[in-house]
Amino acid sequence: MMPRLVITYLIGLVSAPLVAKVVQPIARSAVKTTIELGLHARKLAVDAAEDLQDLVAETTAEMAAAEMEKKTGASVAGSKSR
């Protein structure tokens, strides 16, 4: 009679290639999905940064126009009155 350890080893030896054929596509799909999510998150972050930069630029221009208006007492061309 074979020891249990040898039987377990042989079962593992025979089943390993079969398990690898099943697990590899699942693992590859999980990695691909993770990469796609990371790229999408990066794009969202870049878009958010651009929006924030635009907002800062607009606010800075409005503040500069308001300061100029205060100094000169006249409305600066292109500024919006509120």
PyMOL Python script that loads the backbone (N, CA, C, O; Angstrom):
from pymol import cmd

cmd.read_pdbstr("""\
ATOM      1  N   MET A   1       0.838  -1.177   0.000  1.00  0.00           N
ATOM      2  CA  MET A   1       0.000   0.000   0.000  1.00  0.00           C
ATOM      3  C   MET A   1       0.890   1.250   0.000  1.00  0.00           C
ATOM      4  O   MET A   1       1.861   1.332   0.752  1.00  0.00           O
ATOM      5  N   MET A   2       0.541   2.226  -0.861  1.00  0.00           N
ATOM      6  CA  MET A   2       1.324   3.459  -0.971  1.00  0.00           C
ATOM      7  C   MET A   2       0.994   4.381   0.188  1.00  0.00           C
ATOM      8  O   MET A   2      -0.147   4.436   0.647  1.00  0.00           O
ATOM      9  N   PRO A   3       1.990   5.097   0.651  1.00  0.00           N
ATOM     10  CA  PRO A   3       1.710   6.073   1.694  1.00  0.00           C
ATOM     11  C   PRO A   3       0.816   7.190   1.146  1.00  0.00           C
ATOM     12  O   PRO A   3       0.839   7.502  -0.045  1.00  0.00           O
ATOM     13  N   ARG A   4       0.044   7.771   2.035  1.00  0.00           N
ATOM     14  CA  ARG A   4      -0.890   8.832   1.650  1.00  0.00           C
ATOM     15  C   ARG A   4      -0.189  10.011   0.989  1.00  0.00           C
ATOM     16  O   ARG A   4      -0.719  10.602   0.048  1.00  0.00           O
ATOM     17  N   LEU A   5       0.973  10.348   1.466  1.00  0.00           N
ATOM     18  CA  LEU A   5       1.710  11.483   0.927  1.00  0.00           C
ATOM     19  C   LEU A   5       2.045  11.278  -0.548  1.00  0.00           C
ATOM     20  O   LEU A   5       1.964  12.219  -1.337  1.00  0.00           O
ATOM     21  N   VAL A   6       2.416  10.064  -0.922  1.00  0.00           N
ATOM     22  CA  VAL A   6       2.756   9.767  -2.315  1.00  0.00           C
ATOM     23  C   VAL A   6       1.511   9.881  -3.193  1.00  0.00           C
ATOM     24  O   VAL A   6       1.576  10.415  -4.301  1.00  0.00           O
ATOM     25  N   ILE A   7       0.406   9.393  -2.710  1.00  0.00           N
ATOM     26  CA  ILE A   7      -0.844   9.473  -3.479  1.00  0.00           C
ATOM     27  C   ILE A   7      -1.239  10.940  -3.672  1.00  0.00           C
ATOM     28  O   ILE A   7      -1.613  11.350  -4.771  1.00  0.00           O
ATOM     29  N   THR A   8      -1.153  11.711  -2.614  1.00  0.00           N
ATOM     30  CA  THR A   8      -1.483  13.136  -2.698  1.00  0.00           C
ATOM     31  C   THR A   8      -0.556  13.844  -3.684  1.00  0.00           C
ATOM     32  O   THR A   8      -0.999  14.682  -4.469  1.00  0.00           O
ATOM     33  N   TYR A   9       0.726  13.504  -3.639  1.00  0.00           N
ATOM     34  CA  TYR A   9       1.701  14.080  -4.546  1.00  0.00           C
ATOM     35  C   TYR A   9       1.361  13.739  -5.993  1.00  0.00           C
ATOM     36  O   TYR A   9       1.402  14.611  -6.861  1.00  0.00           O
ATOM     37  N   LEU A  10       1.034  12.510  -6.251  1.00  0.00           N
ATOM     38  CA  LEU A  10       0.711  12.087  -7.613  1.00  0.00           C
ATOM     39  C   LEU A  10      -0.570  12.762  -8.117  1.00  0.00           C
ATOM     40  O   LEU A  10      -0.649  13.152  -9.282  1.00  0.00           O
ATOM     41  N   ILE A  11      -1.556  12.897  -7.256  1.00  0.00           N
ATOM     42  CA  ILE A  11      -2.787  13.584  -7.642  1.00  0.00           C
ATOM     43  C   ILE A  11      -2.476  15.038  -7.988  1.00  0.00           C
ATOM     44  O   ILE A  11      -2.969  15.560  -8.988  1.00  0.00           O
ATOM     45  N   GLY A  12      -1.669  15.684  -7.173  1.00  0.00           N
ATOM     46  CA  GLY A  12      -1.275  17.062  -7.440  1.00  0.00           C
ATOM     47  C   GLY A  12      -0.482  17.183  -8.723  1.00  0.00           C
ATOM     48  O   GLY A  12      -0.677  18.126  -9.490  1.00  0.00           O
ATOM     49  N   LEU A  13       0.404  16.245  -8.963  1.00  0.00           N
ATOM     50  CA  LEU A  13       1.245  16.240 -10.158  1.00  0.00           C
ATOM     51  C   LEU A  13       0.394  16.116 -11.420  1.00  0.00           C
ATOM     52  O   LEU A  13       0.666  16.779 -12.421  1.00  0.00           O
ATOM     53  N   VAL A  14      -0.621  15.282 -11.376  1.00  0.00           N
ATOM     54  CA  VAL A  14      -1.489  15.067 -12.532  1.00  0.00           C
ATOM     55  C   VAL A  14      -2.473  16.224 -12.709  1.00  0.00           C
ATOM     56  O   VAL A  14      -2.751  16.639 -13.834  1.00  0.00           O
ATOM     57  N   SER A  15      -2.992  16.737 -11.612  1.00  0.00           N
ATOM     58  CA  SER A  15      -4.024  17.772 -11.715  1.00  0.00           C
ATOM     59  C   SER A  15      -3.469  19.180 -11.909  1.00  0.00           C
ATOM     60  O   SER A  15      -4.207  20.064 -12.342  1.00  0.00           O
ATOM     61  N   ALA A  16      -2.209  19.416 -11.607  1.00  0.00           N
ATOM     62  CA  ALA A  16      -1.631  20.765 -11.713  1.00  0.00           C
ATOM     63  C   ALA A  16      -1.773  21.364 -13.108  1.00  0.00           C
ATOM     64  O   ALA A  16      -2.198  22.514 -13.220  1.00  0.00           O
ATOM     65  N   PRO A  17      -1.439  20.644 -14.175  1.00  0.00           N
ATOM     66  CA  PRO A  17      -1.616  21.241 -15.511  1.00  0.00           C
ATOM     67  C   PRO A  17      -3.080  21.553 -15.831  1.00  0.00           C
ATOM     68  O   PRO A  17      -3.374  22.544 -16.501  1.00  0.00           O
ATOM     69  N   LEU A  18      -3.982  20.717 -15.358  1.00  0.00           N
ATOM     70  CA  LEU A  18      -5.404  20.960 -15.604  1.00  0.00           C
ATOM     71  C   LEU A  18      -5.881  22.208 -14.866  1.00  0.00           C
ATOM     72  O   LEU A  18      -6.622  23.027 -15.411  1.00  0.00           O
ATOM     73  N   VAL A  19      -5.443  22.332 -13.628  1.00  0.00           N
ATOM     74  CA  VAL A  19      -5.813  23.506 -12.836  1.00  0.00           C
ATOM     75  C   VAL A  19      -5.207  24.763 -13.451  1.00  0.00           C
ATOM     76  O   VAL A  19      -5.860  25.805 -13.500  1.00  0.00           O
ATOM     77  N   ALA A  20      -3.978  24.673 -13.916  1.00  0.00           N
ATOM     78  CA  ALA A  20      -3.309  25.822 -14.533  1.00  0.00           C
ATOM     79  C   ALA A  20      -4.073  26.295 -15.763  1.00  0.00           C
ATOM     80  O   ALA A  20      -4.188  27.499 -15.994  1.00  0.00           O
ATOM     81  N   LYS A  21      -4.597  25.359 -16.557  1.00  0.00           N
ATOM     82  CA  LYS A  21      -5.354  25.731 -17.755  1.00  0.00           C
ATOM     83  C   LYS A  21      -6.645  26.466 -17.406  1.00  0.00           C
ATOM     84  O   LYS A  21      -7.119  27.293 -18.184  1.00  0.00           O
ATOM     85  N   VAL A  22      -7.210  26.168 -16.244  1.00  0.00           N
ATOM     86  CA  VAL A  22      -8.445  26.827 -15.819  1.00  0.00           C
ATOM     87  C   VAL A  22      -8.133  28.157 -15.137  1.00  0.00           C
ATOM     88  O   VAL A  22      -8.810  29.155 -15.382  1.00  0.00           O
ATOM     89  N   VAL A  23      -7.123  28.172 -14.292  1.00  0.00           N
ATOM     90  CA  VAL A  23      -6.819  29.357 -13.484  1.00  0.00           C
ATOM     91  C   VAL A  23      -6.142  30.457 -14.299  1.00  0.00           C
ATOM     92  O   VAL A  23      -6.375  31.638 -14.045  1.00  0.00           O
ATOM     93  N   GLN A  24      -5.320  30.093 -15.261  1.00  0.00           N
ATOM     94  CA  GLN A  24      -4.567  31.097 -16.013  1.00  0.00           C
ATOM     95  C   GLN A  24      -5.477  32.097 -16.735  1.00  0.00           C
ATOM     96  O   GLN A  24      -5.228  33.297 -16.623  1.00  0.00           O
ATOM     97  N   PRO A  25      -6.508  31.682 -17.461  1.00  0.00           N
ATOM     98  CA  PRO A  25      -7.373  32.684 -18.101  1.00  0.00           C
ATOM     99  C   PRO A  25      -8.102  33.573 -17.094  1.00  0.00           C
ATOM    100  O   PRO A  25      -8.316  34.758 -17.351  1.00  0.00           O
ATOM    101  N   ILE A  26      -8.479  33.009 -15.962  1.00  0.00           N
ATOM    102  CA  ILE A  26      -9.150  33.802 -14.928  1.00  0.00           C
ATOM    103  C   ILE A  26      -8.186  34.843 -14.374  1.00  0.00           C
ATOM    104  O   ILE A  26      -8.551  36.007 -14.213  1.00  0.00           O
ATOM    105  N   ALA A  27      -6.969  34.429 -14.085  1.00  0.00           N
ATOM    106  CA  ALA A  27      -5.959  35.350 -13.563  1.00  0.00           C
ATOM    107  C   ALA A  27      -5.625  36.424 -14.590  1.00  0.00           C
ATOM    108  O   ALA A  27      -5.488  37.597 -14.243  1.00  0.00           O
ATOM    109  N   ARG A  28      -5.494  36.027 -15.853  1.00  0.00           N
ATOM    110  CA  ARG A  28      -5.188  36.997 -16.914  1.00  0.00           C
ATOM    111  C   ARG A  28      -6.313  38.019 -17.045  1.00  0.00           C
ATOM    112  O   ARG A  28      -6.056  39.211 -17.213  1.00  0.00           O
ATOM    113  N   SER A  29      -7.542  37.559 -16.968  1.00  0.00           N
ATOM    114  CA  SER A  29      -8.690  38.462 -17.044  1.00  0.00           C
ATOM    115  C   SER A  29      -8.704  39.431 -15.860  1.00  0.00           C
ATOM    116  O   SER A  29      -8.997  40.615 -16.029  1.00  0.00           O
ATOM    117  N   ALA A  30      -8.393  38.935 -14.681  1.00  0.00           N
ATOM    118  CA  ALA A  30      -8.359  39.796 -13.491  1.00  0.00           C
ATOM    119  C   ALA A  30      -7.267  40.863 -13.626  1.00  0.00           C
ATOM    120  O   ALA A  30      -7.488  42.024 -13.282  1.00  0.00           O
ATOM    121  N   VAL A  31      -6.109  40.477 -14.120  1.00  0.00           N
ATOM    122  CA  VAL A  31      -5.013  41.440 -14.306  1.00  0.00           C
ATOM    123  C   VAL A  31      -5.393  42.473 -15.358  1.00  0.00           C
ATOM    124  O   VAL A  31      -5.150  43.666 -15.175  1.00  0.00           O
ATOM    125  N   LYS A  32      -5.991  42.018 -16.462  1.00  0.00           N
ATOM    126  CA  LYS A  32      -6.395  42.943 -17.528  1.00  0.00           C
ATOM    127  C   LYS A  32      -7.423  43.946 -17.010  1.00  0.00           C
ATOM    128  O   LYS A  32      -7.328  45.139 -17.297  1.00  0.00           O
ATOM    129  N   THR A  33      -8.397  43.468 -16.254  1.00  0.00           N
ATOM    130  CA  THR A  33      -9.419  44.353 -15.695  1.00  0.00           C
ATOM    131  C   THR A  33      -8.800  45.361 -14.744  1.00  0.00           C
ATOM    132  O   THR A  33      -9.171  46.535 -14.755  1.00  0.00           O
ATOM    133  N   THR A  34      -7.857  44.914 -13.920  1.00  0.00           N
ATOM    134  CA  THR A  34      -7.187  45.809 -12.983  1.00  0.00           C
ATOM    135  C   THR A  34      -6.406  46.898 -13.725  1.00  0.00           C
ATOM    136  O   THR A  34      -6.432  48.063 -13.327  1.00  0.00           O
ATOM    137  N   ILE A  35      -5.725  46.525 -14.782  1.00  0.00           N
ATOM    138  CA  ILE A  35      -4.974  47.507 -15.578  1.00  0.00           C
ATOM    139  C   ILE A  35      -5.924  48.509 -16.220  1.00  0.00           C
ATOM    140  O   ILE A  35      -5.663  49.712 -16.209  1.00  0.00           O
ATOM    141  N   GLU A  36      -7.033  48.011 -16.785  1.00  0.00           N
ATOM    142  CA  GLU A  36      -8.001  48.909 -17.412  1.00  0.00           C
ATOM    143  C   GLU A  36      -8.593  49.888 -16.391  1.00  0.00           C
ATOM    144  O   GLU A  36      -8.759  51.072 -16.683  1.00  0.00           O
ATOM    145  N   LEU A  37      -8.905  49.391 -15.207  1.00  0.00           N
ATOM    146  CA  LEU A  37      -9.431  50.267 -14.158  1.00  0.00           C
ATOM    147  C   LEU A  37      -8.400  51.321 -13.762  1.00  0.00           C
ATOM    148  O   LEU A  37      -8.745  52.484 -13.549  1.00  0.00           O
ATOM    149  N   GLY A  38      -7.148  50.915 -13.664  1.00  0.00           N
ATOM    150  CA  GLY A  38      -6.081  51.861 -13.323  1.00  0.00           C
ATOM    151  C   GLY A  38      -5.923  52.945 -14.376  1.00  0.00           C
ATOM    152  O   GLY A  38      -5.747  54.118 -14.045  1.00  0.00           O
ATOM    153  N   LEU A  39      -5.987  52.553 -15.647  1.00  0.00           N
ATOM    154  CA  LEU A  39      -5.872  53.535 -16.728  1.00  0.00           C
ATOM    155  C   LEU A  39      -7.067  54.483 -16.733  1.00  0.00           C
ATOM    156  O   LEU A  39      -6.914  55.682 -16.962  1.00  0.00           O
ATOM    157  N   HIS A  40      -8.250  53.941 -16.479  1.00  0.00           N
ATOM    158  CA  HIS A  40      -9.448  54.785 -16.417  1.00  0.00           C
ATOM    159  C   HIS A  40      -9.359  55.765 -15.238  1.00  0.00           C
ATOM    160  O   HIS A  40      -9.712  56.937 -15.370  1.00  0.00           O
ATOM    161  N   ALA A  41      -8.893  55.280 -14.104  1.00  0.00           N
ATOM    162  CA  ALA A  41      -8.738  56.146 -12.930  1.00  0.00           C
ATOM    163  C   ALA A  41      -7.713  57.249 -13.212  1.00  0.00           C
ATOM    164  O   ALA A  41      -7.898  58.395 -12.801  1.00  0.00           O
ATOM    165  N   ARG A  42      -6.650  56.901 -13.905  1.00  0.00           N
ATOM    166  CA  ARG A  42      -5.636  57.899 -14.254  1.00  0.00           C
ATOM    167  C   ARG A  42      -6.227  58.980 -15.163  1.00  0.00           C
ATOM    168  O   ARG A  42      -5.962  60.167 -14.975  1.00  0.00           O
ATOM    169  N   LYS A  43      -7.034  58.563 -16.154  1.00  0.00           N
ATOM    170  CA  LYS A  43      -7.662  59.527 -17.055  1.00  0.00           C
ATOM    171  C   LYS A  43      -8.613  60.444 -16.283  1.00  0.00           C
ATOM    172  O   LYS A  43      -8.645  61.652 -16.516  1.00  0.00           O
ATOM    173  N   LEU A  44      -9.378  59.868 -15.371  1.00  0.00           N
ATOM    174  CA  LEU A  44     -10.282  60.683 -14.559  1.00  0.00           C
ATOM    175  C   LEU A  44      -9.504  61.691 -13.718  1.00  0.00           C
ATOM    176  O   LEU A  44      -9.931  62.835 -13.568  1.00  0.00           O
ATOM    177  N   ALA A  45      -8.372  61.275 -13.175  1.00  0.00           N
ATOM    178  CA  ALA A  45      -7.555  62.169 -12.366  1.00  0.00           C
ATOM    179  C   ALA A  45      -6.982  63.302 -13.219  1.00  0.00           C
ATOM    180  O   ALA A  45      -6.948  64.451 -12.779  1.00  0.00           O
ATOM    181  N   VAL A  46      -6.539  62.989 -14.420  1.00  0.00           N
ATOM    182  CA  VAL A  46      -6.007  64.017 -15.320  1.00  0.00           C
ATOM    183  C   VAL A  46      -7.101  65.007 -15.690  1.00  0.00           C
ATOM    184  O   VAL A  46      -6.874  66.217 -15.693  1.00  0.00           O
ATOM    185  N   ASP A  47      -8.293  64.491 -16.005  1.00  0.00           N
ATOM    186  CA  ASP A  47      -9.414  65.376 -16.343  1.00  0.00           C
ATOM    187  C   ASP A  47      -9.777  66.278 -15.161  1.00  0.00           C
ATOM    188  O   ASP A  47     -10.033  67.468 -15.346  1.00  0.00           O
ATOM    189  N   ALA A  48      -9.798  65.726 -13.968  1.00  0.00           N
ATOM    190  CA  ALA A  48     -10.122  66.515 -12.777  1.00  0.00           C
ATOM    191  C   ALA A  48      -9.054  67.584 -12.539  1.00  0.00           C
ATOM    192  O   ALA A  48      -9.380  68.711 -12.166  1.00  0.00           O
ATOM    193  N   ALA A  49      -7.791  67.239 -12.752  1.00  0.00           N
ATOM    194  CA  ALA A  49      -6.711  68.213 -12.572  1.00  0.00           C
ATOM    195  C   ALA A  49      -6.841  69.353 -13.589  1.00  0.00           C
ATOM    196  O   ALA A  49      -6.627  70.516 -13.250  1.00  0.00           O
ATOM    197  N   GLU A  50      -7.189  69.018 -14.827  1.00  0.00           N
ATOM    198  CA  GLU A  50      -7.366  70.054 -15.847  1.00  0.00           C
ATOM    199  C   GLU A  50      -8.537  70.973 -15.483  1.00  0.00           C
ATOM    200  O   GLU A  50      -8.444  72.192 -15.626  1.00  0.00           O
ATOM    201  N   ASP A  51      -9.632  70.381 -15.015  1.00  0.00           N
ATOM    202  CA  ASP A  51     -10.780  71.188 -14.602  1.00  0.00           C
ATOM    203  C   ASP A  51     -10.406  72.121 -13.458  1.00  0.00           C
ATOM    204  O   ASP A  51     -10.809  73.284 -13.439  1.00  0.00           O
ATOM    205  N   LEU A  52      -9.638  71.609 -12.510  1.00  0.00           N
ATOM    206  CA  LEU A  52      -9.212  72.420 -11.375  1.00  0.00           C
ATOM    207  C   LEU A  52      -8.286  73.547 -11.834  1.00  0.00           C
ATOM    208  O   LEU A  52      -8.398  74.673 -11.349  1.00  0.00           O
ATOM    209  N   GLN A  53      -7.381  73.258 -12.756  1.00  0.00           N
ATOM    210  CA  GLN A  53      -6.490  74.297 -13.277  1.00  0.00           C
ATOM    211  C   GLN A  53      -7.286  75.381 -13.999  1.00  0.00           C
ATOM    212  O   GLN A  53      -6.993  76.569 -13.865  1.00  0.00           O
ATOM    213  N   ASP A  54      -8.298  74.963 -14.769  1.00  0.00           N
ATOM    214  CA  ASP A  54      -9.155  75.940 -15.445  1.00  0.00           C
ATOM    215  C   ASP A  54      -9.880  76.820 -14.434  1.00  0.00           C
ATOM    216  O   ASP A  54      -9.963  78.036 -14.603  1.00  0.00           O
ATOM    217  N   LEU A  55     -10.400  76.203 -13.390  1.00  0.00           N
ATOM    218  CA  LEU A  55     -11.117  76.945 -12.356  1.00  0.00           C
ATOM    219  C   LEU A  55     -10.195  77.949 -11.662  1.00  0.00           C
ATOM    220  O   LEU A  55     -10.588  79.086 -11.402  1.00  0.00           O
ATOM    221  N   VAL A  56      -8.974  77.523 -11.365  1.00  0.00           N
ATOM    222  CA  VAL A  56      -8.006  78.417 -10.727  1.00  0.00           C
ATOM    223  C   VAL A  56      -7.673  79.588 -11.659  1.00  0.00           C
ATOM    224  O   VAL A  56      -7.597  80.734 -11.216  1.00  0.00           O
ATOM    225  N   ALA A  57      -7.478  79.301 -12.932  1.00  0.00           N
ATOM    226  CA  ALA A  57      -7.150  80.364 -13.888  1.00  0.00           C
ATOM    227  C   ALA A  57      -8.304  81.358 -14.016  1.00  0.00           C
ATOM    228  O   ALA A  57      -8.084  82.569 -14.034  1.00  0.00           O
ATOM    229  N   GLU A  58      -9.527  80.850 -14.103  1.00  0.00           N
ATOM    230  CA  GLU A  58     -10.686  81.744 -14.211  1.00  0.00           C
ATOM    231  C   GLU A  58     -10.847  82.596 -12.961  1.00  0.00           C
ATOM    232  O   GLU A  58     -11.104  83.797 -13.049  1.00  0.00           O
ATOM    233  N   THR A  59     -10.697  81.973 -11.802  1.00  0.00           N
ATOM    234  CA  THR A  59     -10.837  82.703 -10.546  1.00  0.00           C
ATOM    235  C   THR A  59      -9.748  83.752 -10.397  1.00  0.00           C
ATOM    236  O   THR A  59     -10.014  84.867  -9.947  1.00  0.00           O
ATOM    237  N   THR A  60      -8.536  83.406 -10.768  1.00  0.00           N
ATOM    238  CA  THR A  60      -7.426  84.360 -10.701  1.00  0.00           C
ATOM    239  C   THR A  60      -7.690  85.547 -11.619  1.00  0.00           C
ATOM    240  O   THR A  60      -7.439  86.692 -11.242  1.00  0.00           O
ATOM    241  N   ALA A  61      -8.196  85.281 -12.821  1.00  0.00           N
ATOM    242  CA  ALA A  61      -8.500  86.363 -13.762  1.00  0.00           C
ATOM    243  C   ALA A  61      -9.616  87.246 -13.211  1.00  0.00           C
ATOM    244  O   ALA A  61      -9.542  88.469 -13.320  1.00  0.00           O
ATOM    245  N   GLU A  62     -10.643  86.647 -12.623  1.00  0.00           N
ATOM    246  CA  GLU A  62     -11.731  87.428 -12.033  1.00  0.00           C
ATOM    247  C   GLU A  62     -11.235  88.283 -10.873  1.00  0.00           C
ATOM    248  O   GLU A  62     -11.644  89.434 -10.720  1.00  0.00           O
ATOM    249  N   MET A  63     -10.358  87.715 -10.063  1.00  0.00           N
ATOM    250  CA  MET A  63      -9.821  88.473  -8.928  1.00  0.00           C
ATOM    251  C   MET A  63      -8.957  89.634  -9.416  1.00  0.00           C
ATOM    252  O   MET A  63      -9.012  90.734  -8.866  1.00  0.00           O
ATOM    253  N   ALA A  64      -8.155  89.378 -10.460  1.00  0.00           N
ATOM    254  CA  ALA A  64      -7.309  90.437 -11.010  1.00  0.00           C
ATOM    255  C   ALA A  64      -8.176  91.538 -11.611  1.00  0.00           C
ATOM    256  O   ALA A  64      -7.865  92.720 -11.463  1.00  0.00           O
ATOM    257  N   ALA A  65      -9.256  91.162 -12.283  1.00  0.00           N
ATOM    258  CA  ALA A  65     -10.158  92.153 -12.880  1.00  0.00           C
ATOM    259  C   ALA A  65     -10.843  92.964 -11.787  1.00  0.00           C
ATOM    260  O   ALA A  65     -10.991  94.179 -11.913  1.00  0.00           O
ATOM    261  N   ALA A  66     -11.257  92.299 -10.721  1.00  0.00           N
ATOM    262  CA  ALA A  66     -11.903  93.000  -9.616  1.00  0.00           C
ATOM    263  C   ALA A  66     -10.925  93.960  -8.950  1.00  0.00           C
ATOM    264  O   ALA A  66     -11.305  95.074  -8.589  1.00  0.00           O
ATOM    265  N   GLU A  67      -9.685  93.548  -8.785  1.00  0.00           N
ATOM    266  CA  GLU A  67      -8.662  94.413  -8.180  1.00  0.00           C
ATOM    267  C   GLU A  67      -8.398  95.622  -9.075  1.00  0.00           C
ATOM    268  O   GLU A  67      -8.273  96.748  -8.595  1.00  0.00           O
ATOM    269  N   MET A  68      -8.316  95.374 -10.376  1.00  0.00           N
ATOM    270  CA  MET A  68      -8.082  96.459 -11.319  1.00  0.00           C
ATOM    271  C   MET A  68      -9.268  97.418 -11.305  1.00  0.00           C
ATOM    272  O   MET A  68      -9.092  98.635 -11.376  1.00  0.00           O
ATOM    273  N   GLU A  69     -10.460  96.871 -11.214  1.00  0.00           N
ATOM    274  CA  GLU A  69     -11.671  97.691 -11.169  1.00  0.00           C
ATOM    275  C   GLU A  69     -11.673  98.559  -9.913  1.00  0.00           C
ATOM    276  O   GLU A  69     -12.073  99.723  -9.946  1.00  0.00           O
ATOM    277  N   LYS A  70     -11.222  97.975  -8.813  1.00  0.00           N
ATOM    278  CA  LYS A  70     -11.146  98.743  -7.557  1.00  0.00           C
ATOM    279  C   LYS A  70     -10.165  99.894  -7.692  1.00  0.00           C
ATOM    280  O   LYS A  70     -10.439 101.006  -7.241  1.00  0.00           O
ATOM    281  N   LYS A  71      -9.020  99.629  -8.312  1.00  0.00           N
ATOM    282  CA  LYS A  71      -7.980 100.653  -8.438  1.00  0.00           C
ATOM    283  C   LYS A  71      -8.387 101.754  -9.398  1.00  0.00           C
ATOM    284  O   LYS A  71      -8.138 102.928  -9.125  1.00  0.00           O
ATOM    285  N   THR A  72      -9.002 101.404 -10.506  1.00  0.00           N
ATOM    286  CA  THR A  72      -9.326 102.412 -11.524  1.00  0.00           C
ATOM    287  C   THR A  72     -10.728 102.972 -11.374  1.00  0.00           C
ATOM    288  O   THR A  72     -11.025 104.061 -11.866  1.00  0.00           O
ATOM    289  N   GLY A  73     -11.579 102.237 -10.702  1.00  0.00           N
ATOM    290  CA  GLY A  73     -12.945 102.692 -10.519  1.00  0.00           C
ATOM    291  C   GLY A  73     -13.811 102.450 -11.739  1.00  0.00           C
ATOM    292  O   GLY A  73     -14.967 102.872 -11.775  1.00  0.00           O
ATOM    293  N   ALA A  74     -13.266 101.777 -12.732  1.00  0.00           N
ATOM    294  CA  ALA A  74     -14.026 101.493 -13.959  1.00  0.00           C
ATOM    295  C   ALA A  74     -14.036  99.996 -14.204  1.00  0.00           C
ATOM    296  O   ALA A  74     -13.171  99.263 -13.722  1.00  0.00           O
ATOM    297  N   SER A  75     -15.024  99.559 -14.957  1.00  0.00           N
ATOM    298  CA  SER A  75     -15.141  98.143 -15.288  1.00  0.00           C
ATOM    299  C   SER A  75     -14.095  97.770 -16.316  1.00  0.00           C
ATOM    300  O   SER A  75     -13.888  98.509 -17.278  1.00  0.00           O
ATOM    301  N   VAL A  76     -13.436  96.649 -16.136  1.00  0.00           N
ATOM    302  CA  VAL A  76     -12.428  96.180 -17.077  1.00  0.00           C
ATOM    303  C   VAL A  76     -13.150  95.423 -18.172  1.00  0.00           C
ATOM    304  O   VAL A  76     -14.050  94.629 -17.896  1.00  0.00           O
ATOM    305  N   ALA A  77     -12.758  95.664 -19.420  1.00  0.00           N
ATOM    306  CA  ALA A  77     -13.408  95.026 -20.572  1.00  0.00           C
ATOM    307  C   ALA A  77     -13.318  93.508 -20.443  1.00  0.00           C
ATOM    308  O   ALA A  77     -12.266  92.955 -20.121  1.00  0.00           O
ATOM    309  N   GLY A  78     -14.424  92.862 -20.695  1.00  0.00           N
ATOM    310  CA  GLY A  78     -14.443  91.397 -20.650  1.00  0.00           C
ATOM    311  C   GLY A  78     -14.788  90.833 -19.299  1.00  0.00           C
ATOM    312  O   GLY A  78     -15.023  89.630 -19.180  1.00  0.00           O
ATOM    313  N   SER A  79     -14.828  91.666 -18.271  1.00  0.00           N
ATOM    314  CA  SER A  79     -15.173  91.136 -16.948  1.00  0.00           C
ATOM    315  C   SER A  79     -16.679  91.087 -16.830  1.00  0.00           C
ATOM    316  O   SER A  79     -17.393  91.896 -17.423  1.00  0.00           O
ATOM    317  N   LYS A  80     -17.140  90.153 -16.075  1.00  0.00           N
ATOM    318  CA  LYS A  80     -18.583  89.977 -15.876  1.00  0.00           C
ATOM    319  C   LYS A  80     -18.994  90.717 -14.620  1.00  0.00           C
ATOM    320  O   LYS A  80     -18.361  90.576 -13.573  1.00  0.00           O
ATOM    321  N   SER A  81     -20.042  91.496 -14.719  1.00  0.00           N
ATOM    322  CA  SER A  81     -20.537  92.153 -13.512  1.00  0.00           C
ATOM    323  C   SER A  81     -21.625  91.279 -12.911  1.00  0.00           C
ATOM    324  O   SER A  81     -22.437  90.688 -13.623  1.00  0.00           O
ATOM    325  N   ARG A  82     -21.623  91.211 -11.601  1.00  0.00           N
ATOM    326  CA  ARG A  82     -22.564  90.324 -10.919  1.00  0.00           C
ATOM    327  C   ARG A  82     -23.402  91.126  -9.973  1.00  0.00           C
ATOM    328  O   ARG A  82     -24.266  90.573  -9.291  1.00  0.00           O
TER     329      ARG A  82
END
""", "prot")
cmd.dss("prot")
cmd.show_as("cartoon", "prot")
cmd.util.cbc("prot")
cmd.orient("prot")
